[in-house]
Amino acid sequence: MKKSLIFVLFSLFSLAGFSQVSWNAKAGMNMSNWSGDNDTKMKVGYKLGVGMEYAFDKAWSLQPSLFLSSKGAKVDAAIAPSEDIPSGLGLNMTVNQLYLELPINAQVRFAVSEGMNIVLAAGPYLAYGVGGNTTVKAKVNGVEVKESRGTFSSSDVDIDRFDAGFGIGASLEIKKFIVGVDGQWGAIKLNSENEAPKNINFSICVGYKF
């Protein structure tokens, strides 16, 4: 086992020694929601990760990355006053879905000037839910009640862990610094219900190439 691990590490460092392989680290802000007509609102999250870029030539490259990505949505609802609830009911729910995400993008690079490039990217992504909480706040007859449960560990929330879809993006490289935007559209429903929504996400990221 130890020899196998040493061999894998040696192979990775050997690949990194070639000029066509580079590494990067990125951090950014997610603006996520769910698809469909379900009265949900955008939720702000974060995105942190690293990537490896393999360049076929000066223009074309392939970049797999690994991110921790916080997605989800917000839901606001209200129930009119009644005999049982004289003041009505206000309900606020925030669903935070934390994924370990693997996007694999094909990239094309256009040189703008010395040390400055515009990069366009597109490709699929796979994701697996590893955490996050769903918080519900309700105000009944002037009394506020708050409850939080694990998004993927609670059967009451009913969101599957696996997600996959397609993304596109554009970024500006200034020497070793990266500023970019991207969008993702989930292809898998959040649960088994016929009308279940899918993930939608837009990101703004900054990064650095090693």
N, C-alpha and C positions, 0 to 999 in steps of 0.2 A: 504494500500500500504506500509506504514512504517513497519507494523508488518510482512508483507511478506518479505521485504528486510532484516529485522533483523533475521528472521528465516533462510533465505538463507545464510547469513553471518555466523550465528551460526553453520549451518550444514557444511559449508566449513571448519571452524576452528576445528570442531569436527573430520572431516575426517583427517585433517592434524595432529591431535594428535595421530592417529594410526601409528604404525611403518612402515606399507606397503605403506604409501603415502609420497612422497617427492616432492619438488618443485625445479625448476632450472631457471636460466636466461642465455641467449646466445646472442652473437653478432658475426657477421662474414662478409665475403666478398662473393658476388655472382659473378659468371662468366656465363652469360646467352647468349642465341642465339635463333634463330628460326630454326625449322626443314625444310628439303626439300632443293632442289637445287635452292636457291633464291639469291645467292651471298651476303649474309649478313655476318657480322663479330661479334665477341664476344664483349659484353658490360660488363663492371665491375660495380657492384652495391653493395648494403649492405643488411644485414639481422639482425633484432633485435627482440627479443621476450622472452616469458616466457613459461614454460611447467610444467605439473603435471605428475608425474610418479606413477602408481599404480602397486605394485609388488605382483604377485600371489605367488611367492616363491623366492628363492635366484637366480634363473636363468631367469625366465620369468616375463615380465612386459608389461604394456600398457601405452603409453605416448602420450596424446594429447597436442598440443602446439598452441600458437597463435603468429604469426610473422607479422611484417611489412617487406615486401620483395620487393626489387627493381630489376626488370628484364627488358628485352628488347633486342634490337639489334642495330647494326650500318650498314648503307648502303652507299657505295661509288659508284658513277657512273660518267661517262664522255661521252660527245657528241663531235664528231670530228668537226673541223672547217668547216664552210660553208659560203655562201655569206651573210646570215643573221647574223651569229655569227662567225666573222673572226677568233677569238682566241679560239673558242670552248666553251664548258660549263662543269664546274666541279661541282658536286653535292655531298654534304655530309649530311646524315640524321642520327640523333640519336634518337631512340625511347625509352623513359623511361616509364616503366609500373610499378606503385607502387601498390602492392596488400596487402590486409589484408588476411593472409593465415592461414589455419587450417590443419596441417598434423596430422594424427592419426597413430602412429607406434606401431607395435608389436616388442618387443625387447627380445633378448636373451643375457645373460651376462656370460662371461667366466672369472674366477678368474685367474690372472697371478701370483700374489704374494699378500702379505698382503697389503691391501689398494690400489691395482691396478687391474683394470678389463678391458677387451676388450668387447665392446658392439656392436652387429650387429642389425640393425633395418630395417624394411620394412613396407610399408603401403600406403594408399591413402592420397591425400590432396585435399582440396577445397580452392578456392581463389576468392576474389572479388576485382576488380580494384577500388581504392579509390583516385588515383591521378597520377601525373607524366606528364611531358611535352615532346612533340616531337619537336625537333629543326632541321630546315633545313638551311644549308648554301650553297649558290650558287655563283659561280664566273663567270660573263658574261662579256666578253670583258674587263677584268681587273678590273671590279667593283664587289665588294663582297656584297651580299645581305643576310641578316639573318632574319629568321622568326620562332617564337615559338608558338605552340598551345597545348591545353590540349589533352593528349593522349586519354582519354576516353570521354571527353566532346565535342570533335570536330568531326563532321561527315566526315571531309576530311581525318582524320587519319584512321577511320574505323577499330577499334579494340574493340571487345566485352569485357564487364567488367568481365564476369564469366569465371573461368578457373578451371579445375580439372585434376588430373592425378595420377601418382604413383611415389613413391620415395624409394630409398634404401640408407643406410648409415652405417658407421662404426666409432666408437669413442673409445678413450682411457680415462679411468677415473683414475686419480691419487688422491686418497682421495676424496676431494670435488671438484676438478678441472676437467674440461672436455675439450678435444681437439678432433674435429671430422671433417669428410668430408661426404658429401652426394650428391646424384644426383637425379634430378627430370625430368620426361618425361611427358609432357602434353598430355592429351587424347582428348582435345577439340580444334578445329580450332579457330584461332584468329578472324575470321569473317565467313560470310556465303558463301564465294566464294569456288568453288570446289577445287582449288589449294592452298587454304589458308594454311599457315604453323601453327605449334604448338610451344608452349614454350619448351625450353630445358634449364636446369639450373644445375650448379655444385657449391657447397658451401664449404668453409672452415670456421669453427666456433670454438670459445672458449666459455666456460661457467663455471658456478659455481652452485653447488647443495646446497640447504638450508635444 
